[in-house]
Amino acid sequence: MKFFLTIAVCSFLDTTCTPPITYPNQFNSWNDCMYNAYKESVIVLNSIDPIVVEKNRLATKFTCEQAHGA
């Protein structure tokens, strides 16, 4: 089975999220997808000013979904 990863950045203050980004690469297992979701979440949050993350209580929301036809 193949899985694809989708990540959004969400605010815990007003419960809004950015439009999700679906990563183009597919993963061979749920485990690989989840591992990369956490890894990419760190990269995404590190790319945002820490003051903005703190002020808006930002976090990532992600999912790994089975690719159609996989």
KOLBA-709659 format. One record per residue (C-alpha): residue in one letter; x, y, z; residue number from 1. Coordinates in Angstrom, 2 decimals, padded with zeros to 5 digits. Last residue first. Example, Ala and Ser with C-alpha at 12.3 -4.5 7.8 and 13.67 -1.06 7.14 Angstrom:
residues 2
{S {013.67 -001.06 007.14} 2},
{A {012.30 -004.50 007.80} 1},
END
This chain:
residues 70
{A {-002.80 001.24 -003.93} 70},
{G {-005.52 002.24 -006.40} 69},
{H {-006.22 005.44 -004.56} 68},
{A {-003.39 006.38 -002.20} 67},
{Q {-004.05 005.50 001.43} 66},
{E {-004.23 008.56 003.58} 65},
{C {-001.72 009.87 006.06} 64},
{T {-003.00 012.81 008.07} 63},
{F {-001.62 015.93 009.60} 62},
{K {-002.49 018.79 011.89} 61},
{T {000.38 021.07 012.80} 60},
{A {000.48 023.38 015.78} 59},
{L {000.11 027.09 016.36} 58},
{R {-000.74 028.72 019.68} 57},
{N {-001.35 032.06 017.92} 56},
{K {001.01 034.15 020.05} 55},
{E {003.46 031.28 020.58} 54},
{V {003.74 030.28 016.92} 53},
{V {003.88 033.94 015.88} 52},
{I {006.66 034.64 018.41} 51},
{P {008.50 031.54 017.21} 50},
{D {008.60 032.98 013.64} 49},
{I {007.48 030.19 011.33} 48},
{S {009.96 027.98 009.44} 47},
{N {010.63 025.93 012.59} 46},
{L {006.95 024.97 012.66} 45},
{V {007.11 023.60 009.12} 44},
{I {010.37 021.71 009.69} 43},
{V {009.09 020.19 012.94} 42},
{S {005.86 019.14 011.22} 41},
{E {007.90 017.62 008.38} 40},
{K {009.58 015.21 010.83} 39},
{Y {006.30 014.36 012.54} 38},
{A {004.61 013.65 009.22} 37},
{N {007.71 011.79 008.01} 36},
{Y {007.41 009.24 010.80} 35},
{M {003.68 008.94 010.16} 34},
{C {004.21 008.27 006.45} 33},
{D {006.93 005.71 007.07} 32},
{N {004.75 003.89 009.61} 31},
{W {001.72 003.90 007.33} 30},
{S {003.82 002.17 004.71} 29},
{N {005.36 002.63 001.26} 28},
{F {005.20 006.41 001.33} 27},
{Q {004.13 008.66 -001.51} 26},
{N {005.92 011.81 -002.58} 25},
{P {003.91 014.82 -003.73} 24},
{Y {003.17 016.24 -000.27} 23},
{T {-000.39 017.41 000.22} 22},
{I {-000.54 020.88 001.76} 21},
{P {-003.62 021.67 003.80} 20},
{P {-005.26 025.10 003.57} 19},
{T {-004.30 026.94 006.75} 18},
{C {-006.22 026.02 009.85} 17},
{T {-008.65 027.79 012.18} 16},
{T {-009.45 026.68 015.73} 15},
{D {-009.43 030.26 017.11} 14},
{L {-006.83 029.91 019.83} 13},
{F {-005.48 026.43 019.01} 12},
{S {-004.33 027.76 015.66} 11},
{C {-003.71 025.28 012.89} 10},
{V {-000.95 024.60 010.36} 9},
{A {-001.96 022.02 007.77} 8},
{I {-000.22 018.79 006.66} 7},
{T {-001.19 016.10 004.13} 6},
{L {000.86 012.94 003.64} 5},
{F {000.30 010.28 000.99} 4},
{F {000.17 006.56 001.52} 3},
{K {001.05 003.57 -000.67} 2},
{M {000.00 000.00 000.00} 1},
END
